[in-house]
């Protein structure tokens, strides 16, 4: 039986205590043999926040899209949920064991916190995610979460993927590179299925406003000063609807709160989530220079951290950050197994620096580590024996060898080129 929301809340403290025991007991049970000729020198992890409630503050916003009732939430809009807290603590438990396994989380480093840096954006869901990861990975260690300003202040420039001082030529070229008509045609079957599942034909939008075609608005590829790059129209609306449904699915809401129980197969979930996935794939497709511009503060921060004396660096931000980072660095297209999202909730980019045991030559790999659909829904504890899923990402210009690693100097050059292409004066 799946744990209920109320049970999750009541058992949170007990689970934290259990995690401390598991973390210590399982840390040395496995050895990472993927790079047996190397040792891990440092790692920077960029994490998307964990399982949250929908960000729409007005319940009437979602009500206009369907005659069916929407899930009710016990936390404010955009907050990390109790289940999200436990999922991130479990993820931290796995990371702590992996750090120990690879020699980064030593007894001395745990006691002093020296060489460990944890930084989050200044909103509740990112700060709470960071705190949960610390509880799982660094239980009993002297590690504190850092953030800018007061909780709730979203103005930390490091995590803002905003267009600023862009030249007109770049904006015009970027818009030419995005074919929204082709995107709309590609997603036509997905829109039709989503419309059927939520009974859009009987929604207030259709009955009261005569807006009965969920796929009827082509929208724009919008680049505005001081705002995030985005796509408007049907794909934006459908992405919002799918996100709300998916969050309710992950958190364990009853079927009648999720499109009246109509999404009754994995295939249907995959089909409607493809709308959201295509939104993110399109956002900076063919627009690497634009991505480099909007991701510049974060790219610069990552470079500074990798050049520091820190050994474990954990940053907590948003899906928009990951989308911009992957595009800015030129990561090749990828597919995530056993995930409905291509930027999964709570997923983590692992920037790993390895050193050859004989020559001392540094190597690099970029991996995406994330909880599977089953792990998210079933609240699966994670450790070295039951790890999250992990795939290697490929960066153009950073050619992986048989050991799965590429030269760290190649990655440094990629990062520097990404920073050098910033167009702000």
Backbone torsions as a table, in degrees:
resi	resn	phi	psi	omega
1	UNK	NA	136.2	179.6
2	UNK	-70.9	142.6	177.2
3	UNK	-67.1	140.0	177.5
4	UNK	-81.1	163.4	179.7
5	UNK	-58.4	-42.3	-178.1
6	UNK	-65.8	-42.0	179.6
7	UNK	-64.2	-37.4	177.7
8	UNK	-58.1	-45.3	-178.6
9	UNK	-63.8	-43.8	-176.3
10	UNK	-68.0	-32.5	-173.0
11	UNK	-95.1	6.2	-174.5
12	UNK	-59.5	-47.6	-178.3
13	UNK	-63.0	-43.3	-179.8
14	UNK	-62.7	-38.3	179.2
15	UNK	-65.9	-39.7	177.8
16	UNK	-58.6	-42.9	179.2
17	UNK	-63.5	-42.1	179.1
18	UNK	-63.2	-37.7	-178.6
19	UNK	-61.5	-37.9	179.9
20	UNK	-60.1	-42.3	-179.9
21	UNK	-65.8	-47.4	-178.4
22	UNK	-63.1	-40.2	-177.9
23	UNK	-58.2	-43.4	-179.1
24	UNK	-74.5	-37.2	-174.2
25	UNK	-72.6	-35.5	-171.7
26	UNK	-99.1	-1.7	-169.7
27	UNK	-63.2	-30.9	-173.8
28	UNK	-107.2	13.5	-173.6
29	UNK	-77.3	-26.5	-179.5
30	UNK	-129.3	154.4	175.0
31	UNK	-119.9	136.7	178.1
32	UNK	-78.2	109.2	-177.4
33	UNK	-98.8	5.7	-176.6
34	UNK	-65.6	-25.7	178.7
35	UNK	-135.2	61.5	-171.4
36	UNK	-64.9	-19.2	178.1
37	UNK	-90.2	3.5	-176.5
38	UNK	-127.9	163.4	168.2
39	UNK	-125.9	149.7	-178.5
40	UNK	-75.6	121.9	-178.3
41	UNK	-90.7	-40.7	177.9
42	UNK	-164.0	161.6	177.6
43	UNK	-145.6	135.7	171.2
44	UNK	-113.9	126.9	-178.1
45	UNK	-114.5	124.8	171.5
46	UNK	-106.1	117.1	-175.9
47	UNK	-108.8	134.7	164.5
48	UNK	-73.9	146.9	177.6
49	UNK	-57.7	163.6	-178.3
50	UNK	-83.7	-166.8	-173.2
51	UNK	-62.5	116.8	-176.9
52	UNK	-117.1	172.6	169.5
53	UNK	-82.9	162.5	176.8
54	UNK	-58.6	151.1	-175.1
55	UNK	-84.8	-12.7	179.9
56	UNK	-67.3	122.1	-176.3
57	UNK	-83.4	-27.3	-177.3
58	UNK	-99.8	115.7	-179.2
59	UNK	-60.6	-22.1	178.6
60	UNK	-68.4	-21.1	-179.3
61	UNK	-61.9	-45.6	-179.8
62	UNK	-81.2	-29.2	-176.4
63	UNK	-60.9	-25.9	-175.9
64	UNK	-75.8	-9.7	-176.3
65	UNK	-95.4	-10.5	-175.4
66	UNK	-158.2	147.9	174.3
67	UNK	-79.0	-11.5	-178.4
68	UNK	-80.8	152.0	176.7
69	UNK	-70.4	146.8	177.0
70	UNK	-98.5	157.3	-178.3
71	UNK	-61.5	141.9	174.8
72	UNK	-97.6	141.9	-174.4
73	UNK	-116.9	146.1	-178.1
74	UNK	-97.7	8.4	175.5
75	UNK	-128.5	158.2	178.1
76	UNK	-61.6	162.8	-178.9
77	UNK	-59.6	135.3	177.5
78	UNK	77.3	7.9	-178.5
79	UNK	-90.7	149.0	170.7
80	UNK	-63.1	133.6	-178.9
81	UNK	-85.4	163.7	173.8
82	UNK	-56.3	-40.8	176.9
83	UNK	-64.5	-38.6	176.6
84	UNK	-61.1	-38.0	177.4
85	UNK	-61.3	-44.8	-179.5
86	UNK	-68.0	-42.5	178.4
87	UNK	-58.4	-42.2	179.8
88	UNK	-71.9	-31.9	175.1
89	UNK	-66.3	-41.4	175.2
90	UNK	-60.8	-41.9	179.0
91	UNK	-63.0	-42.3	177.5
92	UNK	-61.7	-38.3	177.9
93	UNK	-57.5	-46.7	177.3
94	UNK	-61.5	-46.5	-178.4
95	UNK	-61.2	-41.1	179.0
96	UNK	-60.1	-41.8	177.8
97	UNK	-66.3	-39.2	179.3
98	UNK	-66.8	-39.3	175.7
99	UNK	-59.9	-45.8	-179.7
100	UNK	-65.5	-43.7	-179.8
101	UNK	-56.6	-36.8	-176.8
102	UNK	-99.4	12.3	170.5
103	UNK	80.7	9.5	-178.5
104	UNK	-87.7	-35.4	-179.2
105	UNK	-98.7	87.0	179.2
106	UNK	-88.2	167.9	177.9
107	UNK	-59.8	-43.1	-179.5
108	UNK	-66.4	-42.7	-179.2
109	UNK	-66.3	-35.7	176.4
110	UNK	-64.2	-43.5	-175.9
111	UNK	-67.8	-36.4	-175.3
112	UNK	-99.7	-26.9	-174.1
113	UNK	77.6	0.2	-178.7
114	UNK	-67.9	130.1	-180.0
115	UNK	90.2	2.0	177.7
116	UNK	-116.7	125.7	-175.9
117	UNK	-130.8	122.1	179.1
118	UNK	-124.6	124.3	-174.1
119	UNK	-139.4	135.1	-177.2
120	UNK	-132.2	156.1	169.9
121	UNK	-64.7	158.4	-167.4
122	UNK	-90.0	37.4	174.6
123	UNK	-114.2	161.2	-171.9
124	UNK	-58.3	-45.2	-173.3
125	UNK	-67.8	-31.7	178.5
126	UNK	-79.0	-40.6	178.1
127	UNK	-64.9	-45.0	179.7
128	UNK	-64.3	-36.1	176.0
129	UNK	-63.5	-45.5	177.9
130	UNK	-60.0	-41.6	179.1
131	UNK	-64.1	-40.5	179.2
132	UNK	-67.3	-39.8	177.7
133	UNK	-63.7	-40.0	176.5
134	UNK	-62.8	-43.4	-180.0
135	UNK	-59.3	-37.6	-179.8
136	UNK	-82.1	-44.1	-173.8
137	UNK	-82.7	-34.2	-171.0
138	UNK	-124.2	38.5	180.0
139	UNK	-57.1	124.9	179.9
140	UNK	81.6	1.1	-178.9
141	UNK	-95.7	162.3	-179.7
142	UNK	-90.7	70.7	-177.0
143	UNK	-126.2	128.0	-179.0
144	UNK	-118.5	149.7	175.9
145	UNK	-85.7	136.6	176.7
146	UNK	-114.2	146.5	174.5
147	UNK	-158.1	165.0	-178.3
148	UNK	-94.7	132.5	172.9
149	UNK	70.5	-162.9	-178.1
150	UNK	-84.3	154.6	175.9
151	UNK	-62.2	131.9	-177.7
152	UNK	104.1	-10.4	178.4
153	UNK	-87.5	112.8	-176.5
154	UNK	-93.8	20.5	-172.6
155	UNK	-98.1	15.0	175.7
156	UNK	-66.1	112.3	-173.8
157	UNK	-64.1	-21.6	-179.5
158	UNK	-60.5	-34.9	-174.7
159	UNK	-102.6	8.5	-179.6
160	UNK	-92.4	116.1	176.3
161	UNK	-94.3	66.1	-174.4
162	UNK	-109.5	148.0	174.3
163	UNK	-79.7	132.4	-177.6
164	UNK	-148.1	124.7	177.7
165	UNK	55.6	37.7	177.2
166	UNK	-75.5	144.5	176.4
167	UNK	-80.8	154.2	-173.7
168	UNK	-61.6	-37.7	-177.5
169	UNK	-62.9	-41.4	179.6
170	UNK	-65.3	-41.5	-180.0
171	UNK	-63.5	-46.4	-178.1
172	UNK	-64.5	-41.1	-179.7
173	UNK	-68.0	-39.7	179.7
174	UNK	-60.7	-41.9	179.6
175	UNK	-66.6	-35.7	177.9
176	UNK	-66.9	-25.6	-176.5
177	UNK	-79.6	-5.6	-177.2
178	UNK	-114.2	119.8	-178.9
179	UNK	-102.5	92.8	-177.9
180	UNK	-73.1	-27.7	177.6
181	UNK	-64.0	-45.7	177.9
182	UNK	-63.6	-38.4	179.1
183	UNK	-64.4	-42.4	179.9
184	UNK	-62.9	-40.9	179.2
185	UNK	-67.5	-40.4	-179.7
186	UNK	-61.8	-37.8	-175.1
187	UNK	-92.5	3.4	-177.0
188	UNK	-52.4	-46.3	178.6
189	UNK	-64.5	-32.5	-179.6
190	UNK	-70.5	-42.2	175.5
191	UNK	-60.7	-43.1	-178.1
192	UNK	-61.7	-42.5	179.5
193	UNK	-66.0	-44.8	179.9
194	UNK	-61.2	-43.1	179.5
195	UNK	-59.2	-41.8	178.7
196	UNK	-66.5	-43.1	-175.7
197	UNK	-64.9	-36.8	-179.2
198	UNK	-97.2	3.6	-179.1
199	UNK	54.5	54.2	-176.4
200	UNK	-62.3	-26.6	-180.0
201	UNK	-64.5	-21.6	177.9
202	UNK	-110.3	20.1	179.1
203	UNK	-82.1	159.3	173.8
204	UNK	-55.8	-36.1	178.5
205	UNK	-58.2	-42.0	-178.2
206	UNK	-78.1	-47.9	-173.5
207	UNK	-73.8	-32.1	-175.1
208	UNK	-102.2	-29.7	-176.9
209	UNK	-112.7	-3.6	-178.0
210	UNK	61.1	26.5	174.4
211	UNK	-99.2	85.3	-168.9
212	UNK	-105.8	-1.7	179.1
213	UNK	-109.7	105.3	-178.5
214	UNK	-61.7	-24.8	-179.8
215	UNK	-99.9	18.7	-170.3
216	UNK	-82.5	-9.7	-176.5
217	UNK	-113.6	111.8	-179.1
218	UNK	-62.3	-41.8	179.0
219	UNK	81.3	-172.5	-178.1
220	UNK	-133.7	153.9	167.2
221	UNK	-91.2	105.5	-165.6
222	UNK	-107.2	124.3	176.1
223	UNK	-123.5	108.3	-176.6
224	UNK	-125.4	144.3	-179.2
225	UNK	-55.8	127.4	175.8
226	UNK	76.9	6.8	-179.4
227	UNK	-124.6	162.3	177.8
228	UNK	-71.2	144.7	173.4
229	UNK	-65.5	135.3	-176.3
230	UNK	-153.8	166.3	175.3
231	UNK	-116.3	127.6	-179.4
232	UNK	-96.5	-177.2	175.2
233	UNK	91.0	-155.3	-173.9
234	UNK	-59.5	-39.4	-176.2
235	UNK	-66.9	-33.9	177.5
236	UNK	-68.3	-44.6	178.4
237	UNK	-62.9	-47.2	-178.4
238	UNK	-65.1	-36.6	177.5
239	UNK	-61.5	-41.2	179.1
240	UNK	-64.0	-42.4	179.9
241	UNK	-64.7	-47.6	-179.2
242	UNK	-62.6	-41.6	179.8
243	UNK	-59.8	-43.8	-179.8
244	UNK	-64.2	-40.9	177.6
245	UNK	-64.9	-43.6	-176.3
246	UNK	-67.0	-41.0	178.6
247	UNK	-61.5	-40.3	177.5
248	UNK	-65.3	-36.7	177.2
249	UNK	-64.1	-47.1	-180.0
250	UNK	-62.2	-41.6	-172.8
251	UNK	-77.9	-13.6	175.2
252	UNK	96.4	27.2	176.8
253	UNK	-66.5	156.6	-179.6
254	UNK	-67.5	151.6	-176.9
255	UNK	-56.7	-34.1	-178.0
256	UNK	-71.4	-9.7	173.7
257	UNK	-93.7	-1.4	-177.8
258	UNK	-123.7	89.8	-179.8
259	UNK	53.3	39.2	176.0
260	UNK	57.6	27.7	179.3
261	UNK	78.7	10.3	-175.0
262	UNK	-76.0	-20.4	-179.1
263	UNK	-89.5	82.2	-168.7
264	UNK	-107.6	20.2	177.2
265	UNK	-152.3	156.5	176.8
266	UNK	-62.4	-35.8	-178.4
267	UNK	-62.9	-39.3	178.2
268	UNK	-67.1	-41.3	176.9
269	UNK	-61.2	-43.4	-179.8
270	UNK	-63.4	-40.9	-176.6
271	UNK	-66.4	-44.5	-178.2
272	UNK	-75.5	-30.1	178.0
273	UNK	-71.6	-17.9	177.5
274	UNK	-63.6	-25.8	175.5
275	UNK	-61.2	-48.7	-179.6
276	UNK	-66.2	-41.6	179.8
277	UNK	-62.7	-41.1	179.4
278	UNK	-68.2	-32.8	175.2
279	UNK	-57.4	-49.2	-178.2
280	UNK	-69.9	-35.8	178.3
281	UNK	-64.7	-33.8	-175.4
282	UNK	-82.5	-24.4	-169.2
283	UNK	-53.4	-42.9	178.5
284	UNK	-126.6	20.1	178.6
285	UNK	-62.6	130.0	-177.6
286	UNK	65.2	11.4	-177.9
287	UNK	-129.9	53.8	-178.3
288	UNK	-62.8	-39.7	-178.7
289	UNK	-63.9	-39.3	176.5
290	UNK	-64.0	-42.5	177.8
291	UNK	-61.5	-40.2	178.8
292	UNK	-63.4	-35.1	179.4
293	UNK	-68.2	-50.5	-175.1
294	UNK	-73.4	-23.7	179.4
295	UNK	-92.3	3.6	-172.8
296	UNK	-53.9	-49.6	-179.2
297	UNK	-58.0	-39.8	-179.9
298	UNK	-72.3	-41.4	176.2
299	UNK	-58.6	-43.7	179.2
300	UNK	-63.8	-41.0	179.3
301	UNK	-65.0	-41.5	178.4
302	UNK	-64.0	-43.1	178.1
303	UNK	-60.8	-44.0	179.4
304	UNK	-61.5	-42.0	-179.6
305	UNK	-67.0	-42.1	179.9
306	UNK	-66.1	-26.3	178.5
307	UNK	-88.4	-4.7	-179.0
308	UNK	-81.9	-179.3	177.9
309	UNK	-84.7	-3.7	-179.6
310	UNK	-65.3	147.8	179.6
311	UNK	-107.8	-31.5	177.6
312	UNK	-125.4	117.5	-179.5
313	UNK	-125.3	127.2	-177.8
314	UNK	-128.1	118.2	178.5
315	UNK	-114.2	139.3	-178.6
316	UNK	-123.3	118.4	-178.9
317	UNK	-140.6	-132.3	-167.0
318	UNK	-133.0	167.6	177.3
319	UNK	-60.3	-35.7	179.5
320	UNK	-61.3	-35.5	176.6
321	UNK	-64.5	-43.8	-178.2
322	UNK	-67.1	-41.6	178.1
323	UNK	-58.0	-47.5	-179.0
324	UNK	-67.2	-40.8	179.2
325	UNK	-60.8	-49.0	-177.7
326	UNK	-61.3	-41.4	179.5
327	UNK	-70.0	-41.9	-178.3
328	UNK	-62.4	-37.1	-177.7
329	UNK	-85.7	-6.8	178.8
330	UNK	76.8	35.0	177.5
331	UNK	-69.5	132.0	-177.9
332	UNK	-72.4	156.0	-179.1
333	UNK	-53.5	146.3	-176.0
334	UNK	-144.9	163.1	173.1
335	UNK	-128.5	138.2	179.0
336	UNK	-100.7	121.7	178.2
337	UNK	-71.7	144.0	174.7
338	UNK	54.0	42.5	175.5
339	UNK	-142.8	136.8	176.3
340	UNK	-79.3	-21.6	-175.4
341	UNK	-112.5	144.6	172.5
342	UNK	-87.1	-11.0	168.9
343	UNK	-125.1	76.7	-167.5
344	UNK	-66.8	150.2	176.6
345	UNK	-58.5	129.6	180.0
346	UNK	73.4	3.0	-179.3
347	UNK	-67.5	153.8	-173.5
348	UNK	-131.6	128.1	170.3
349	UNK	-85.5	126.2	-178.1
350	UNK	-108.3	107.6	174.9
351	UNK	-91.4	100.7	-170.6
352	UNK	-108.2	129.5	176.7
353	UNK	-110.9	117.0	180.0
354	UNK	-110.3	152.9	176.5
355	UNK	-124.0	138.1	178.0
356	UNK	-68.5	133.4	-174.0
357	UNK	-66.3	-26.4	-177.8
358	UNK	-95.4	-53.6	-174.7
359	UNK	-85.9	-21.9	-175.7
360	UNK	77.2	6.6	-178.6
361	UNK	-69.3	131.1	-179.2
362	UNK	-80.0	142.0	177.2
363	UNK	-126.7	170.3	-173.9
364	UNK	-143.2	146.3	166.2
365	UNK	-146.7	148.1	177.3
366	UNK	-115.7	122.3	-177.7
367	UNK	-127.5	150.8	174.0
368	UNK	-105.7	120.9	-179.9
369	UNK	-118.4	129.6	-172.6
370	UNK	-155.2	156.4	174.9
371	UNK	-79.2	138.6	179.1
372	UNK	-72.8	171.4	178.0
373	UNK	-55.8	-47.4	-177.9
374	UNK	-65.2	-39.9	179.7
375	UNK	-64.6	-37.8	178.5
376	UNK	-68.2	-49.1	-175.1
377	UNK	-70.7	-42.2	-174.4
378	UNK	-87.9	1.7	178.9
379	UNK	55.5	53.8	-175.2
380	UNK	-77.8	123.8	173.3
381	UNK	-62.0	140.8	-178.6
382	UNK	-111.6	142.3	173.8
383	UNK	-161.0	-171.9	-178.4
384	UNK	-65.5	-26.2	178.6
385	UNK	-82.1	-31.2	177.7
386	UNK	-125.9	77.7	-174.1
387	UNK	-84.3	164.7	167.4
388	UNK	-68.0	171.0	179.1
389	UNK	-79.5	150.9	-174.8
390	UNK	-142.0	127.7	173.4
391	UNK	-130.0	151.2	176.1
392	UNK	-89.5	137.3	177.0
393	UNK	-101.5	149.5	-177.7
394	UNK	-108.8	128.1	176.7
395	UNK	-104.9	130.6	175.5
396	UNK	-61.2	126.2	-179.5
397	UNK	93.3	0.5	177.9
398	UNK	-128.2	80.4	-170.3
399	UNK	-76.3	121.9	179.9
400	UNK	-77.5	141.2	177.7
401	UNK	-95.8	-171.2	-176.6
402	UNK	-61.1	-26.1	179.9
403	UNK	-82.7	1.0	178.8
404	UNK	83.9	3.0	-177.6
405	UNK	-110.8	153.3	171.8
406	UNK	-119.2	169.3	-179.1
407	UNK	-65.8	133.1	-179.7
408	UNK	-65.1	-31.6	178.2
409	UNK	-63.7	-33.3	176.8
410	UNK	-64.7	-43.9	178.3
411	UNK	-64.6	-40.6	178.9
412	UNK	-59.9	-37.4	178.2
413	UNK	-68.3	-39.4	176.2
414	UNK	-60.6	-45.8	-179.8
415	UNK	-63.5	-41.3	-179.6
416	UNK	-67.3	-38.8	177.3
417	UNK	-64.6	-38.1	178.1
418	UNK	-61.9	-38.9	177.6
419	UNK	-72.6	-35.2	-177.8
420	UNK	-70.3	-20.6	-178.2
421	UNK	-86.1	1.8	179.3
422	UNK	-62.2	135.1	-174.0
423	UNK	-98.3	-3.8	-179.1
424	UNK	-70.9	139.5	-179.0
425	UNK	-94.4	NA	NA
